[in-house]
Amino acid sequence: MLSTLLVIGGVLVGLLVLLAVIVSLSARPATATRTSGSGTRTPVWAADAGRPHPDAWSAPAPATTSEMPAVR
């Protein structure tokens, strides 16, 4: 009986440790302020393409980008 409780407790503790490791490894890295040699700030996000975020209520913008179109 005691050994069964110890095994169940060990499995639960192991699962909690595994969950903590997964959460810590999947956490987003801290945002760092990166500067180039001249002291100007460079964009942190790769998605920063210099275009404003599209407005859901306005007409779609013409496809004037060099991005590949979505395949449907």
N, C-alpha and C positions, 0 to 999 in steps of 0.2 A: 504493500500500500504506500509506504513512504517512498520507495524507489519509483513508483508510478508518478507520484506527485513531483518528485525531483526531475523526472524526465519531462513531464509536461511543463514545469516551470523553466527548465533549461531551453526547451523548444520555444517557449514564449519569449524568453530573454533574447535568444538567438534571432528570432524574427524581428524584435524591436531594434537590435543592433544592425541587422541587415537593412531595415527601413531607414535608420539614421544614416547609414553609409550611402544608400541610394539617394536620399534627399540632399545630403551634403555634396555629392558628386554632380547632381543635376541642377544645383543652384546656379543662377546667373552670376557671372563674374561682376565684380564691382566696376562701376563706370569710372574710367580714369580720364583725366584731362590731358590730352596729348597735344604737344606743341611741336612744331617743326623747328628747324635751326634758326629761322628768322623771328621766332617768338609768336607767330600767328597760330591760332587754334585750327586744327584740322578736324574734319567731321569724324565722329566716333562710329556712326552706324554706316554699314555698307549700303543700306537702302536709301541713303540720302543722295538722291539723284538731281537735286536742284529744282525739283518741280513741287508745287504745292500739293497738298493732299486733295484728292478729287472730292468734289461736293456731290452728294448722292442726289440732290434735287436739280442740278444743272445738266445741260446737254453734254453728252460725252465729248471729250476733246478729240480732235483729229489725231490719227496715229502718225505723229511726226517723230517718234522716238526710234532709236536703233535697236529696240528690244524685239525679241522674236515673238510673233503672235502666238496665241494659245491655239493648240490643235484641238479641234472638236470633232 
